[in-house]
Amino acid sequence: SASPTSHSPTSFPTFYKGEFPYTLPAFRYKEWSTLDKTIQDIAVNKLYYTPITWNLVGGGFAAIEQKGWIGLNFEERRGAIQLGYNKNTWDCFIDHYRSWTWDQLRLTNIDAYQSARALGWTRTLWENYDGRGDDKPESDDKWWANLTDEEQIAANGLCYFRENWDQTD
């Protein structure tokens, strides 16, 4: 998605078109300074967040956000569970299924697969995307406001909304 800008996180998405496939983990979109100390301790000690990486939602700035649920070690997974995540909410809201292969999407999560296709992803683009190159669908370079209604609904299916799509948290 588009380049990051600097805005404070909100406690919930301010704008989305469709339905998320899972319950939004609202605490993840709260500014670090407003979090309970217990949440801060878990985030720092088990998931390796810093106040800065916590407040930069959506860009994968925290190393932990580059991992899917299956890639989390025991302590990381335990920390994620203590914060209220499960496999579904982690892979959707944190990883956006990027750790999944195209066939895993197609065979085990048809809704996410259809969302990815509606955004212009193909097997080749999905499986070769490294986050830095130009091999990505046109939708990935658009700001949320420039996505069509269909693209916004598809983005919601991968647990994106304006703030984490535009990386404006």
Disulfide bonds with the S-S distance in Angstrom:
Cys92-Cys159 1.91
